[in-house]
Structures are given as structure tokens and as C-alpha cells.
Amino acid sequence: MSTISDNFDRCLGDRVRTERELRGWSLSDLADHSGVSRAMIHKVERGESSPTASLLGKLCGAFGLTVSSLIARAEAGDRRLSRRDDQQVWADPETGYVRRHVSPASGSPFDIVAVDLPAGARVAYPASSFVFLRQCIWVLEGVLTFVEGEVVHALTAGDCLLLGPAVDCEFRNDSHADCRYVVTLTRTG
């Protein structure tokens, strides 16, 4: 086996152990939640076994994570500092919405996302995007209209909204100035 693969198996094993410990679970707890044997989880956590996609899928299902997010966290290692220049930024080519993932990708139980929403822009998300999340929106600058199902919230600088149960929603900037806000996300499952 190659050194790169060995190193990744070790990093992935460390990440599985970290995710398990973040939840306060023993090996037996994870085995019960995932349907993967205690012995196999122990081998994966020690980097002694390269997990199959199926096994990773079972572990990720227990954690409430996607396989890609578990792998991304494994690649990030235990970095606790997220430098601005290293943060992932994505811009929506249609609306000009810019999303910056601020929090370190080291597997914290929450994520912090900073958003710049240009004047006149609208971004909608289906309820399925939020089923396993609790979110809070904090407006830093400008005016944000947040439509949560049938409820419309008019938020201005300094306002902070804890979202309710998952429903279709829309972030709207109906003003003539840009809006900047922060979203914190925590997994509920």
C-alpha cells in the first residue's frame, strides 16, 4: 500500500474517532447506530483498515454527515484556525451571492458562513436543505428579508433570527444596498 493511502487511512480513522467522540459515543454506540461491527470501527479508527464506500456510508449515516463532508474533515485534520485567505468562497454566477465558509473544517459541531447578498438578489432553498440543521441568521449590514414558509421576517443590522422547523425559505435583498449576514448551522441528529 502507498504512503499516501496509509496517511489518508490514518487521517480518516482519526476523523471517525473525532466524530464519534464529539457525540459522546463509545465504540459500541457507533456500532449500534451504524450497523458496523465494533471490531471494524476500531480498525478503521486506528488506520489499520481502508474502509469501503459502503462502510463509510453506514458510518456517515450514523453521524448525519455526507461521505464527502467526512472526507473533507479528514483532509482538514485538526486545524482549529481558519485564516481568511484559506476559507472556501463560492459565488453564485446568477445572483452574485457570495458565500464564505468561515469556520474551520476540523469537524466542529457547528459551521459559520458569511454571506454577501447584492441589492435586488434572491436566493431560495427547499426545506430538504435544512431538515437536519438548526440555523441562526445574524445581519451585519443592510436589510435582509427572510421568508420562512409563510412568515416574512424583515431583518436589519444587528438583528438575529433563530430559524424554526425546516420549511422552504428565501433570502431576499429588496433594498438598493448590499446586505451582509452570518449564518450559523448546527446539526440536530
N, C-alpha and C positions, 0 to 999 in steps of 0.2 A: 504494500500500500504506500502511496506517496506521502511525503511530509505535509503537503498542503492539505490533503484529505485527512490525515491524522490530526493536524491542528484544528481543522474545521470540526471534526467529530468531537474534539475536546471542548471547543467553544460552544458547540451546540449542546453538549452534555451539561456544561456549566449553566447555560441559559435555561434548560429544562429544570435543573435543580433550583435555580433562582426563581423561576415562575412558580414552582411547587412551594417553595419557602415563603414567597410573597403572600400566598394564600393560606399559610399556616398548616399546610397539608403534610402528612407523613407519606412515606413511600406507599403504604397500604391505602391511604386516602386517594392518592393519584391512581393507583391500580383500580380501585373501586369506581372512580369517576370515568376512567378511560377504557377499561376492559383490557388493559395491557398488564402482563404479569409484573409483580414486584421485582423479580429477578431481572427481567428485561429492562425495566426502568432503571434499576441500579447500574446495569451495564452501560446503558446509554449515558447516564449522568457521569459515569467515570470515563467516558470516551472510549470504552472497550468494544462498543458495537456501533456500527454505522446504521442508523435506523432507516427502514424502508419508508416510502411515501405513505403507505397505509398506516404504519405505526405512528408516524408524525401526525397524520390526520387525526388519529384517535387521541393523541396527547393534546393536540391543539384544540380539538373539540371539547376536551375536559377543561382546558384553560379559557375557552371562549375567545381564542385567537385564530387568525388565519395562519396557514403554514408560512406564507411569505412574511408576515409580521414577526413570527417566531424566528425565522432565519435572519431577518434584518436585525432583530435584537441580538442574536448570537454574533452576527458580524460586528455589531457596535461594541461588543464586550461590556466592560463595566465602566465605561466613560460616564462620569456624572456631570461633566461640564459640556455645555453646548455653546460653542463660540458662534457668533453671528455669521461669520464667513463660512462656517461648516453646516449651517442649518439648511435643510431642504426647502426650496422655494418653488412653487408652481403657480403659473399664471394661466388663467382661462383665456384662450385666444378669442372667444366670442364676447365676453363681458369686460375683460380687463381686470377681473377679480384676481388678487394676488394673495396666496396662502403661504405662510411661513411656519414650518413646524419648529417651534422654539424649544420645547423640552428635549432633554437628552433621550436618545433612543435606547437607553440601557435597561428598559423594562420597568420603568416606574409605573405604579398603578394608575397614573393619570397622564394625559397629554395636554400640552398647551399649544394653541395655534393662534397666531396673529394674522389678521385679515385686513387688507385694504380693499374697500369696495368703492369703485368710482361712482361719481354722480350719475344718477339715472340707471345704474346697473341693478339687475335682479338675478338671484341665484336660488333655485328651488331644489329641495331634497325630498325624496319619498320617506315615509315613516320607516321603511325597512332599513334605512341607513342608521337609525337611532335605537333600534329595538334593545340592544344590549348595552346602551350607554346612558349615562346621566350627563347633562351638559349645563354649563353656565355661560352666559354671554355678558361681557363687560365692555361697554362702549368707552373708548378712549377719546375719540374726536368725532365731531359731526353728529349726524342724526341717522339712526337706523330704524327702519320699520321692519319688525319681525312678525311674520304671520305664522301662527302656530295653530294649524287646523282652522277653526272658525274664529279664533281670537287674534286680534291685531294689537301688537304692543308697539307704542311709539317710544323709542329709547334715545336719550341724549347723553352727552359726555358725562361720565361718572355713574350712569345707571347700570345695574347688574340684574340679570334675569336668570333664575333657575328654571329650566325647561321642565314641563310636566311629562306625562306619558308620551311615548312615541306617536306622532301624527305627521302627516305631510306638512312641510313648512317651507317658508320662503324668506330669504334675507333680501330686503329692498332698500336702496338708497334713492328716495324720491326727491332728495334735495339737489341743489346746484353745486355742492361742495363734496369732496371725497369724505368717506367715513372710514374710521379705523376702529377695530374692535378685537377683543381677545375671546377665544372660546376655550374653556377647559372641558375635557372629556374624561370620564371615569367609567370603567366597565362595571356593569351591575351583576354579571353572572359568575 
